[in-house]
Amino acid sequence: MKMTPVKSGRSVAAVRFDWQWKDPHEATETVAENERHSAARRKEQASNGAPPIIEDEEQTEPALTWWGKLRNAEREEWADRVGRVLRTEGPGGKI
């Protein structure tokens, strides 16, 4: 496929697309390559699925990882069970 801009002065007035039709055998090969995207790009991959768009960062604290996997209802249940406010001693032993 070839794309050629058609200019009128300095601006592009139109774009012309030129292509050659494939025979049915070549078209079948192209479809097979497109279905196997890793083979079409000649890359070795562990699976045929696409990689995730955003990779999660590893959390060093196991409790944060566990808390992040809970659903909202489970978080509410834990908050009711252990309390929602954390009271700690401040300077001078005052709460």
GUBASE-321616 format. One line per field, with one value per atom (N, C-alpha, C, O, CB): x, y negated, z; atom name. Coordinates in steps of 0.2 Angstrom, whole numbers. Each point is the difference from the previous one (the first is absolute). Glycine has a CB too. Example, Ala and Ser with C-alpha at 12.3 -4.5 7.8 and 13.67 -1.06 7.14 Angstrom:
// residues 2
u <- [66,-4,4,5,-14,7,4,-4,3,3]
v <- [28,-6,-6,1,5,-11,-6,-5,-6,9]
w <- [39,0,0,3,3,-10,1,3,1,-11]
atom <- [N,CA,C,O,CB,N,CA,C,O,CB]
// end
This chain:
// residues 95
u <- [4,-4,4,6,-15,7,4,-4,-6,14,-6,-4,3,6,-11,2,3,-4,-6,11,-2,-4,-1,5,-1,-9,-2,0,-4,-2,11,1,-3,0,10,-13,-2,3,-2,-9,17,4,4,4,-12,8,3,-4,3,4,-13,-5,-1,0,-5,3,-2,-8,-4,13,-11,-7,-3,-6,9,1,-3,6,5,-15,8,4,-2,-5,8,2,-1,3,6,-6,-4,2,1,-5,-1,11,2,1,4,0,-7,2,-1,-3,-1,7,-1,-4,1,10,-16,-4,4,4,-14,9,3,-4,-6,11,-1,-4,-3,3,4,-12,-3,5,-1,-10,16,5,4,1,0,1,4,-5,2,6,-14,-5,-1,0,-5,5,-1,6,-1,-6,13,6,0,2,4,-8,0,-5,2,1,-9,-4,2,-1,-8,13,3,5,0,-2,6,5,-3,3,5,-13,-3,-3,-1,-1,-1,-3,5,-1,-8,15,6,4,6,-7,0,4,7,4,-15,12,7,4,6,-9,0,4,1,5,-10,0,0,6,3,-16,14,5,7,5,-13,8,6,3,6,-4,-7,3,-3,-5,5,5,-2,-4,3,8,-17,-3,-3,-1,-2,2,-2,-7,-2,9,-11,-7,-3,4,-6,-3,-3,-3,-2,1,-1,-4,4,6,-13,4,4,2,-3,-3,12,2,-5,-3,15,-11,-5,3,5,-8,-2,1,5,5,-16,8,4,2,-4,-2,12,3,0,2,5,-10,0,7,4,-16,13,6,0,-5,7,4,0,0,4,3,-11,-1,5,-1,-11,16,4,-3,2,7,-15,-3,-6,-5,8,-2,-5,-7,-5,14,-10,-7,-3,-6,10,0,-3,-2,-5,12,-3,-2,-7,-4,16,-12,-6,-6,-6,13,-6,-6,-2,-6,10,1,-2,-4,-4,14,-10,-4,-7,-4,15,-12,-7,-5,2,3,-11,-6,-2,2,-5,-1,-2,-4,1,-1,-4,-4,4,-1,-9,15,5,4,1,0,1,3,-4,2,4,-13,-4,-1,0,-6,5,0,6,-1,-6,13,6,0,2,4,-8,0,-5,2,1,-8,-5,3,-1,-9,13,3,6,0,-4,8,6,0,4,3,-12,0,2,5,-4,-4,2,5,3,-14,12,4,6,-1,-9,16,6,2,1,3,-4,3,7,1,-13,16,7,2,-3,6,2,3,4,4,-4,-2,4,6,1,-11,13,5,-3,-5,11,-2,-2,-5,-2,4,-3,-4,-8,-4,13,-11,-7,-3,4,-1,-9,-3,-4,-3,2]
v <- [6,-6,-6,0,6,-11,-6,-6,0,6,-11,-6,-6,-1,6,-9,-5,-7,0,8,-13,-6,-4,0,0,-3,-4,-7,-2,11,-13,-7,-5,1,3,-9,-6,-6,-2,7,-7,-5,3,5,-14,6,3,5,4,-14,10,4,7,0,-11,16,6,0,-1,7,-5,-1,7,1,-10,14,7,5,-2,-1,9,6,5,2,-5,6,5,7,0,-8,13,7,4,1,-3,5,5,7,0,-9,14,7,5,-1,-3,10,6,5,1,-4,6,5,6,2,-7,8,7,5,0,-4,10,6,3,-1,2,3,4,3,1,0,2,4,-5,2,7,-14,-5,-3,-2,-1,2,-3,5,-3,-4,13,5,0,1,6,-7,-1,-6,1,5,-11,-7,1,-2,-5,10,1,4,-1,0,7,4,-3,1,8,-13,-4,-5,-1,2,-5,-5,4,-3,-5,14,3,2,0,4,-2,1,-6,0,13,-18,-6,1,-3,-3,11,1,3,-2,3,3,3,-5,0,12,-16,-5,-5,-3,4,-2,-5,4,-3,-5,14,5,-1,-1,0,1,-1,6,3,-15,15,5,-2,-5,11,-3,-2,6,5,-16,10,6,2,6,-10,-1,2,-4,-5,7,0,-4,-6,-4,15,-12,-6,-6,0,7,-13,-6,-2,2,-6,1,-2,-5,-4,7,-4,-5,-7,-1,9,-12,-7,-4,-3,3,1,-3,6,4,-15,11,5,-3,-6,11,-1,-2,0,4,1,-10,0,5,1,-13,15,4,-4,-4,13,-7,-3,4,6,-10,1,3,2,5,-11,3,2,5,-2,-10,18,5,-2,2,7,-13,-2,-4,0,1,-6,-4,4,-2,-7,14,4,4,0,1,2,3,-5,2,6,-14,-5,-2,-1,-3,4,-2,5,-2,-5,13,5,1,4,2,-9,0,-4,-5,7,1,-4,-5,0,10,-15,-5,2,-2,-5,12,3,4,-1,2,2,3,-5,1,9,-16,-5,-3,-2,0,1,-3,5,-2,-4,12,5,0,0,7,-7,-1,-6,0,7,-13,-6,0,-3,-3,9,1,4,-1,0,7,4,-3,1,9,-13,-2,-8,-2,11,-12,-7,-5,2,1,-9,-4,-5,-3,5,-4,-5,3,4,-12,6,2,-5,-6,13,-5,-5,2,6,-8,-3,2,-6,-5,11,-4,-5,-6,2,7,-15,-5,-2,3,-7,-2,-2,-1,-3,-3,8,-1,5,-1,-11,17,6,-2,4,-1,-8,-2,3,1,-12,13,3,-5,2,9]
w <- [0,0,0,3,3,-10,0,0,-3,-4,11,1,-3,2,9,-15,-3,1,-2,-7,12,1,-6,-4,16,-14,-6,3,4,-10,4,3,-5,-6,12,-3,-3,3,5,-8,0,3,5,-1,-1,8,6,4,4,-3,-2,4,-3,-7,12,-2,-2,-2,5,2,-13,-2,0,2,-9,6,0,2,-1,-7,9,1,-5,0,12,-16,-4,2,2,-12,10,3,-6,-4,15,-12,-5,3,5,-13,6,2,-5,-5,16,-10,-4,4,6,-12,2,3,1,-4,-1,11,1,-3,0,11,-13,-2,6,6,-16,10,5,5,6,-13,4,4,5,5,-15,7,4,5,6,-16,9,4,6,6,-15,8,5,5,6,-14,5,4,4,6,-15,7,4,5,6,-16,9,6,5,6,-14,6,5,4,6,-13,4,4,4,6,-15,7,5,6,5,-15,9,6,5,6,-14,6,4,0,-3,1,6,0,2,-3,6,1,2,-5,-1,13,-16,-6,-5,-4,7,-4,-5,1,-5,3,8,2,1,2,3,-5,1,7,0,-13,18,7,3,-1,1,5,4,6,4,-8,5,6,4,-3,-3,12,4,-1,0,9,-11,-2,-6,-2,14,-15,-6,2,-4,-2,13,2,0,0,7,-8,0,8,4,-14,10,7,3,-3,0,10,3,-2,-1,11,-10,-2,5,-1,-6,13,6,5,2,-3,2,5,7,1,-10,14,7,3,-2,3,3,3,6,3,-6,4,6,7,0,-7,11,7,5,0,-3,6,5,6,3,-7,6,6,-1,-4,8,-2,-1,2,-3,4,4,3,-5,-1,13,-16,-5,-6,-3,7,-6,-5,1,-4,1,10,2,0,-3,10,-5,1,-7,-1,12,-16,-6,-4,-5,5,2,-4,3,-3,1,8,3,-4,-3,14,-11,-3,5,6,-14,5,5,6,5,-15,9,5,5,6,-14,6,5,4,5,-13,4,4,5,6,-16,9,4,6,6,-15,8,5,5,6,-13,4,4,4,6,-14,5,4,6,5,-16,10,5,6,6,-14,6,5,4,6,-14,5,3,2,4,-10,3,2,-6,-3,16,-13,-5,2,-5,0,11,2,4,4,-3,-3,4,5,-2,-8,16,5,2,2,2,-4,2,5,0,-11,15,4,-3,-4,13,-8,-2,4,5,-11,5,4,8,1,-11,14,7,3,5,-7,-2,2,-1,3,5,-11,-1,-6,-5,10,-4,-6,-4,-5,12]
atom <- [N,CA,C,O,CB,N,CA,C,O,CB,N,CA,C,O,CB,N,CA,C,O,CB,N,CA,C,O,CB,N,CA,C,O,CB,N,CA,C,O,CB,N,CA,C,O,CB,N,CA,C,O,CB,N,CA,C,O,CB,N,CA,C,O,CB,N,CA,C,O,CB,N,CA,C,O,CB,N,CA,C,O,CB,N,CA,C,O,CB,N,CA,C,O,CB,N,CA,C,O,CB,N,CA,C,O,CB,N,CA,C,O,CB,N,CA,C,O,CB,N,CA,C,O,CB,N,CA,C,O,CB,N,CA,C,O,CB,N,CA,C,O,CB,N,CA,C,O,CB,N,CA,C,O,CB,N,CA,C,O,CB,N,CA,C,O,CB,N,CA,C,O,CB,N,CA,C,O,CB,N,CA,C,O,CB,N,CA,C,O,CB,N,CA,C,O,CB,N,CA,C,O,CB,N,CA,C,O,CB,N,CA,C,O,CB,N,CA,C,O,CB,N,CA,C,O,CB,N,CA,C,O,CB,N,CA,C,O,CB,N,CA,C,O,CB,N,CA,C,O,CB,N,CA,C,O,CB,N,CA,C,O,CB,N,CA,C,O,CB,N,CA,C,O,CB,N,CA,C,O,CB,N,CA,C,O,CB,N,CA,C,O,CB,N,CA,C,O,CB,N,CA,C,O,CB,N,CA,C,O,CB,N,CA,C,O,CB,N,CA,C,O,CB,N,CA,C,O,CB,N,CA,C,O,CB,N,CA,C,O,CB,N,CA,C,O,CB,N,CA,C,O,CB,N,CA,C,O,CB,N,CA,C,O,CB,N,CA,C,O,CB,N,CA,C,O,CB,N,CA,C,O,CB,N,CA,C,O,CB,N,CA,C,O,CB,N,CA,C,O,CB,N,CA,C,O,CB,N,CA,C,O,CB,N,CA,C,O,CB,N,CA,C,O,CB,N,CA,C,O,CB,N,CA,C,O,CB,N,CA,C,O,CB,N,CA,C,O,CB,N,CA,C,O,CB,N,CA,C,O,CB,N,CA,C,O,CB,N,CA,C,O,CB,N,CA,C,O,CB,N,CA,C,O,CB,N,CA,C,O,CB,N,CA,C,O,CB,N,CA,C,O,CB,N,CA,C,O,CB,N,CA,C,O,CB,N,CA,C,O,CB,N,CA,C,O,CB,N,CA,C,O,CB,N,CA,C,O,CB,N,CA,C,O,CB,N,CA,C,O,CB,N,CA,C,O,CB,N,CA,C,O,CB,N,CA,C,O,CB]
// end
